[in-house]
Amino acid sequence: LFCKSNFLWNRLGAHQALGIVFVISASDFLFSVKANAATASTSFVDYTSLPSDYAIQFSKSRRYSIDVGFGLFDGEVKNKQADSKRIDRRLSSHTGLEVDSPLVGPFSLRIGAIGETIRQRQVESLEPQTIIDSTTLTLYPVSALTYVTPAGLEIYGGLSGFLQPTHTQVIKSELESATSKHSNAVAYATHFGVTRRGGSGAAGFTYQLGKQSTRTVKKEASDGSTIDLNEAVHLPTTISIYAQFDSAGAKWTILASSLSAGEGGERAESGSSLRDDYLKFRLTADLASGFQASVGYQTASYSKSAYIDLDSIPIITSKLAYVIQDQGRRVFVGPDCKVGRDKQSIPEVNAEYKVNACALIGGIYGSL
């Protein structure tokens, strides 16, 4: 086993170099490891919050919502010790659909799904230069049955999912090429919660029970040699609380979540998780001027400094949308941006991680 920076691998070991490209002898092949489903903080789809978001927007009448988005992610990992840099760029597009439909008596059905396509290219600056290309399609379905008590309490329960069809990662360098073929990834988690509405306000919680599955990854070198690996697909146990109220001429929505990422996902040789539990916060204000502003923060989700990657560093998010009200419909459009900075505390690595991402999002809400 050798690497472009031998000191890094001697200190960390290959199992800890999540997301860093390396080479295994002339007869083997290059590959990179992708983050599992537990911590996709750099995605423009906040799928871990979907059950709570849908509960906040729940309506006892027939209602629909459609949203779309197109974004550019620009990530960088700079290793000062080795004077190297890895660029990670992603083009993202997503489309979401949600429907609330009353059933018999006090029961209502809520179904929704968001599909996201990401085109990713990673480039290593050290010679021989390595380029990794991949295109992934991911579907995040959510469904829930809601029972409204005579006192107006909304009790709901359902399923949240992570579906990712087969995709191939292509790795090329001046020396040789390789592929990583990822099989279908499917994971479903159950969730339940309660919402209490009164006047112009609402408050509630959602509990999602974590679920993990595995998929196979077949890595093949240009000389025909192959190796089969298993990759974890983990939906973390999530506890969310939310509240909505009017104040100072605006409607405010607060969402706070605790995610138990350390309970599953990829493991180091010692058996410890590469991920740790983390928190997410979001504050949204619907202003009288017609704008909707939102800020959020996600804490770091790596369990040790050696396991940092661009999808596990702390992320600050900000959104600003202009909302048009027209005959029961709400049309909105605006930017959605993310910024993240972190660095490893290992002297031999001294790596810095940077994320700058921005998307243009838009959508429509209305009654059926």
C-alpha positions as CSV (number, residue, x, y, z in Angstrom):
1,L,0.0,0.0,0.0
2,F,1.3,3.4,-0.9
3,C,0.0,6.9,-1.1
4,K,1.0,10.3,-2.5
5,S,1.6,11.4,1.1
6,N,3.0,8.4,2.9
7,F,3.1,10.1,6.3
8,L,-0.7,10.5,6.3
9,W,-1.4,6.9,5.8
10,N,1.2,5.7,8.3
11,R,-0.5,7.9,10.9
12,L,-4.1,7.4,10.1
13,G,-4.5,4.1,8.3
14,A,-6.6,3.6,5.2
15,H,-9.8,3.0,7.1
16,Q,-9.8,6.5,8.5
17,A,-9.2,8.4,5.2
18,L,-12.8,8.9,4.4
19,G,-13.2,10.7,1.1
20,I,-9.4,10.9,0.3
21,V,-8.2,9.3,-2.9
22,F,-5.4,6.8,-2.6
23,V,-3.7,4.2,-4.8
24,I,-3.2,0.5,-4.1
25,S,-0.1,-0.8,-6.0
26,A,0.3,-1.0,-9.8
27,S,-1.9,-4.0,-10.2
28,D,-4.7,-2.7,-7.9
29,F,-6.8,0.4,-8.3
30,L,-7.8,3.9,-7.1
31,F,-10.9,4.6,-5.2
32,S,-12.5,7.1,-2.9
33,V,-15.0,6.5,0.0
34,K,-18.2,8.5,0.0
35,A,-20.1,9.6,3.1
36,N,-23.0,7.5,4.2
37,A,-26.6,8.6,4.3
38,A,-26.4,9.8,7.9
39,T,-24.6,13.0,7.3
40,A,-25.3,14.7,4.0
41,S,-25.0,18.2,5.4
42,T,-23.9,19.6,2.0
43,S,-27.0,18.4,0.2
44,F,-29.6,21.1,-0.6
45,V,-32.3,18.6,0.6
46,D,-32.7,18.5,4.4
47,Y,-34.3,15.1,4.3
48,T,-33.8,14.4,8.1
49,S,-36.2,17.2,8.8
50,L,-38.9,16.2,6.3
51,P,-41.3,14.5,8.7
52,S,-41.3,17.6,11.0
53,D,-41.5,20.0,8.0
54,Y,-44.5,18.2,6.7
55,A,-46.1,18.1,10.2
56,I,-45.7,21.9,10.6
57,Q,-47.3,22.5,7.2
58,F,-50.1,19.9,7.7
59,S,-53.6,20.9,6.6
60,K,-56.9,19.1,7.2
61,S,-58.0,20.3,3.7
62,R,-56.6,19.0,0.4
63,R,-53.4,20.7,-0.2
64,Y,-50.3,20.3,-2.4
65,S,-46.8,21.8,-2.6
66,I,-44.2,21.6,-5.4
67,D,-40.6,22.8,-5.1
68,V,-37.6,22.7,-7.3
69,G,-33.9,23.8,-6.9
70,F,-30.6,24.0,-8.8
71,G,-27.4,24.5,-6.9
72,L,-23.6,24.5,-7.1
73,F,-21.4,23.0,-4.4
74,D,-17.7,24.0,-4.2
75,G,-15.6,22.1,-1.7
76,E,-11.9,22.2,-1.0
77,V,-9.5,20.1,1.2
78,K,-6.1,21.7,1.5
79,N,-3.2,19.7,3.1
80,K,-0.6,22.3,4.0
81,Q,2.0,19.7,5.1
82,A,2.0,17.9,1.7
83,D,1.2,21.1,-0.2
84,S,-1.7,19.3,-1.9
85,K,-5.3,20.3,-2.6
86,R,-8.5,18.3,-3.5
87,I,-11.3,20.1,-5.2
88,D,-14.8,18.7,-4.8
89,R,-17.5,20.3,-7.1
90,R,-21.1,19.2,-7.3
91,L,-24.0,20.2,-9.5
92,S,-27.3,19.6,-7.8
93,S,-31.0,19.6,-8.9
94,H,-34.0,18.5,-6.9
95,T,-37.8,18.3,-7.2
96,G,-40.2,17.8,-4.4
97,L,-44.0,17.0,-4.2
98,E,-46.2,16.8,-1.1
99,V,-50.0,16.2,-0.8
100,D,-52.3,16.3,2.2
101,S,-55.6,14.6,1.6
102,P,-58.4,14.0,4.2
103,L,-59.7,10.5,4.5
104,V,-62.6,9.2,6.6
105,G,-63.6,11.2,9.7
106,P,-60.7,12.6,11.6
107,F,-58.0,10.8,9.5
108,S,-55.8,12.4,6.9
109,L,-53.1,11.0,4.7
110,R,-49.9,12.9,4.0
111,I,-47.5,11.7,1.3
112,G,-44.4,13.4,-0.2
113,A,-41.1,12.8,-1.9
114,I,-38.1,14.7,-3.0
115,G,-35.8,13.5,-5.8
116,E,-32.2,14.8,-6.0
117,T,-29.6,14.4,-8.7
118,I,-26.0,15.2,-8.0
119,R,-23.2,15.3,-10.6
120,Q,-19.9,15.3,-8.7
121,R,-16.2,15.7,-9.8
122,Q,-13.3,15.4,-7.4
123,V,-9.8,16.5,-8.6
124,E,-6.5,15.8,-6.7
125,S,-3.8,18.4,-7.4
126,L,-0.8,16.1,-6.8
127,E,0.8,14.4,-9.8
128,P,-0.3,12.1,-11.3
129,Q,-3.6,14.0,-11.1
130,T,-6.6,11.9,-10.2
131,I,-10.1,12.7,-11.3
132,I,-13.2,11.1,-9.8
133,D,-16.6,11.5,-11.5
134,S,-20.0,10.2,-10.4
135,T,-23.7,10.9,-10.9
136,T,-26.2,9.9,-8.2
137,L,-30.0,10.0,-8.0
138,T,-31.6,9.9,-4.6
139,L,-35.2,9.7,-3.6
140,Y,-36.5,10.7,-0.2
141,P,-40.1,9.6,0.3
142,V,-42.2,10.4,3.4
143,S,-45.7,9.3,4.3
144,A,-47.8,9.7,7.4
145,L,-51.3,9.0,8.6
146,T,-52.7,11.8,10.9
147,Y,-55.5,11.5,13.4
148,V,-57.0,14.7,14.7
149,T,-58.5,14.3,18.1
150,P,-61.8,16.1,19.1
151,A,-59.6,18.5,21.1
152,G,-57.6,19.3,17.9
153,L,-54.5,17.4,18.8
154,E,-52.7,16.0,15.6
155,I,-51.2,12.6,16.2
156,Y,-49.3,11.2,13.2
157,G,-47.0,8.3,12.3
158,G,-45.5,6.9,9.1
159,L,-42.4,6.1,7.1
160,S,-39.3,8.0,5.9
161,G,-37.1,6.6,3.2
162,F,-33.7,6.8,1.5
163,L,-33.6,5.2,-2.0
164,Q,-30.6,5.4,-4.3
165,P,-30.4,3.4,-7.5
166,T,-27.3,1.8,-8.8
167,H,-24.6,4.2,-9.8
168,T,-20.9,4.1,-10.9
169,Q,-18.0,6.1,-9.8
170,V,-15.2,6.5,-12.4
171,I,-11.6,7.2,-11.3
172,K,-9.0,8.2,-13.8
173,S,-5.3,9.2,-13.6
174,E,-2.3,9.2,-15.9
175,L,-1.3,5.8,-14.6
176,E,-4.5,3.9,-14.8
177,S,-8.3,3.9,-14.3
178,A,-10.9,2.2,-12.1
179,T,-14.6,2.0,-11.4
180,S,-16.7,1.7,-8.2
181,K,-20.1,0.2,-8.9
182,H,-22.6,0.9,-6.1
183,S,-25.7,-1.3,-5.9
184,N,-29.2,-0.1,-5.0
185,A,-29.4,1.5,-1.5
186,V,-32.8,1.2,0.3
187,A,-33.5,2.2,3.9
188,Y,-36.8,3.0,5.6
189,A,-37.4,4.4,9.1
190,T,-40.6,4.7,11.1
191,H,-41.5,8.0,12.7
192,F,-44.4,9.4,14.9
193,G,-45.2,12.7,16.5
194,V,-47.8,15.1,17.9
195,T,-48.7,18.7,16.9
196,R,-50.8,21.0,19.0
197,R,-52.3,24.1,17.3
198,G,-53.9,27.0,19.0
199,G,-54.7,30.4,17.6
200,S,-51.9,31.4,15.2
201,G,-49.4,29.2,16.8
202,A,-48.4,25.5,16.9
203,A,-45.9,23.3,18.7
204,G,-44.9,19.6,18.6
205,F,-42.3,16.9,18.2
206,T,-41.2,14.1,15.9
207,Y,-39.4,10.9,16.8
208,Q,-37.8,8.8,14.1
209,L,-36.4,5.4,14.9
210,G,-33.1,4.8,13.2
211,K,-32.6,2.2,10.5
212,Q,-29.6,0.8,8.8
213,S,-29.1,-1.4,5.7
214,T,-26.1,-2.3,3.5
215,R,-25.3,-2.3,-0.1
216,T,-22.4,-3.8,-2.1
217,V,-19.7,-1.8,-3.8
218,K,-17.7,-3.6,-6.6
219,K,-14.4,-1.9,-7.3
220,E,-12.7,-2.9,-10.6
221,A,-9.2,-1.8,-11.9
222,S,-8.2,-1.4,-15.5
223,D,-6.4,-4.7,-15.4
224,G,-9.6,-6.5,-14.5
225,S,-8.9,-7.1,-10.8
226,T,-11.9,-6.6,-8.5
227,I,-12.9,-6.4,-4.9
228,D,-16.3,-6.4,-3.3
229,L,-17.1,-4.3,-0.2
230,N,-20.1,-3.6,1.9
231,E,-21.2,0.0,2.5
232,A,-23.6,1.1,5.3
233,V,-26.7,3.1,4.5
234,H,-27.8,4.7,7.8
235,L,-30.9,6.8,8.7
236,P,-30.2,8.0,12.3
237,T,-32.6,8.1,15.2
238,T,-33.8,11.7,15.2
239,I,-35.7,13.6,17.8
240,S,-37.1,17.0,16.7
241,I,-39.1,19.7,18.4
242,Y,-40.7,22.6,16.6
243,A,-42.8,25.7,17.3
244,Q,-44.6,28.3,15.3
245,F,-45.9,31.6,16.5
246,D,-46.5,35.3,15.6
247,S,-44.4,38.1,16.9
248,A,-43.1,41.5,15.8
249,G,-45.1,41.5,12.7
250,A,-43.8,38.1,11.4
251,K,-44.6,34.4,11.7
252,W,-41.7,32.5,13.2
253,T,-40.9,28.8,13.0
254,I,-38.2,27.1,15.2
255,L,-37.0,23.6,14.5
256,A,-34.3,21.8,16.6
257,S,-33.2,18.2,16.0
258,S,-30.8,15.8,17.7
259,L,-29.5,13.0,15.4
260,S,-27.8,9.8,16.7
261,A,-25.4,9.3,13.8
262,G,-23.0,7.4,16.0
263,E,-25.4,4.5,16.5
264,G,-24.7,3.2,12.9
265,G,-22.9,4.0,9.7
266,E,-19.3,3.1,8.7
267,R,-17.0,1.7,11.3
268,A,-13.2,1.9,11.9
269,E,-11.2,-1.3,12.4
270,S,-11.5,-0.8,16.1
271,G,-15.3,-1.0,15.8
272,S,-15.9,2.7,16.7
273,S,-18.2,4.7,14.5
274,L,-16.7,7.3,12.1
275,R,-19.6,9.5,12.9
276,D,-20.9,11.1,16.1
277,D,-24.3,12.4,17.3
278,Y,-24.9,16.0,16.1
279,L,-27.5,18.8,16.4
280,K,-29.4,20.9,13.8
281,F,-31.1,24.2,14.4
282,R,-33.3,26.3,12.1
283,L,-35.1,29.6,12.5
284,T,-37.5,30.9,9.8
285,A,-39.4,34.2,9.6
286,D,-42.3,34.9,7.3
287,L,-42.2,38.7,7.0
288,A,-45.0,41.1,6.3
289,S,-43.0,42.5,3.4
290,G,-43.5,39.2,1.5
291,F,-40.0,37.8,2.2
292,Q,-39.2,34.5,4.0
293,A,-35.8,34.4,5.7
294,S,-34.2,31.4,7.3
295,V,-30.9,30.7,9.0
296,G,-29.7,27.3,10.3
297,Y,-26.7,25.6,11.9
298,Q,-25.5,22.0,11.9
299,T,-22.8,20.9,14.3
300,A,-19.9,18.7,13.3
301,S,-20.8,15.0,12.9
302,Y,-17.4,13.3,12.7
303,S,-16.4,11.3,15.8
304,K,-12.7,12.1,15.6
305,S,-10.6,14.7,13.8
306,A,-9.1,12.0,11.6
307,Y,-12.5,11.2,10.2
308,I,-13.4,14.7,8.9
309,D,-14.8,15.0,5.4
310,L,-16.7,17.7,3.6
311,D,-20.1,16.2,4.5
312,S,-19.4,16.1,8.3
313,I,-18.0,19.6,9.0
314,P,-20.1,22.3,10.8
315,I,-22.4,24.0,8.3
316,I,-24.2,27.4,8.4
317,T,-27.2,27.8,6.1
318,S,-29.2,30.8,5.0
319,K,-32.2,31.2,2.7
320,L,-34.1,34.2,1.5
321,A,-37.3,33.8,-0.6
322,Y,-39.7,36.2,-2.0
323,V,-43.3,34.9,-1.6
324,I,-46.3,35.9,-3.7
325,Q,-49.8,35.2,-2.4
326,D,-52.4,34.7,-5.1
327,Q,-55.9,33.2,-4.6
328,G,-54.9,30.7,-2.0
329,R,-51.6,29.9,-3.7
330,R,-48.1,30.8,-2.4
331,V,-45.3,31.1,-5.0
332,F,-41.7,31.6,-3.8
333,V,-38.2,31.9,-5.3
334,G,-34.8,32.7,-3.8
335,P,-31.3,31.6,-2.9
336,D,-30.3,28.8,-0.5
337,C,-26.6,29.1,0.6
338,K,-24.3,27.0,2.8
339,V,-20.9,27.8,4.3
340,G,-18.6,25.5,6.3
341,R,-15.0,25.7,7.7
342,D,-13.0,23.2,9.7
343,K,-9.6,21.7,10.1
344,Q,-7.9,18.5,11.4
345,S,-6.1,18.6,14.7
346,I,-3.4,16.1,13.5
347,P,0.0,17.9,13.0
348,E,1.1,15.5,10.3
349,V,-2.0,16.3,8.2
350,N,-2.8,20.0,9.0
351,A,-5.7,19.8,6.5
352,E,-8.3,22.5,6.1
353,Y,-11.8,21.9,4.9
354,K,-13.9,24.6,3.1
355,V,-17.5,24.5,1.7
356,N,-19.2,27.2,-0.3
357,A,-22.5,26.2,-1.8
358,C,-25.5,28.1,-3.2
359,A,-28.7,27.1,-5.0
360,L,-31.7,28.8,-6.5
361,I,-34.9,27.4,-5.2
362,G,-38.5,28.0,-6.0
363,G,-42.0,26.4,-5.6
364,I,-45.7,26.7,-5.1
365,Y,-48.2,25.8,-2.4
366,G,-51.9,25.7,-2.9
367,S,-55.2,24.0,-2.3
368,L,-56.7,21.1,-4.4
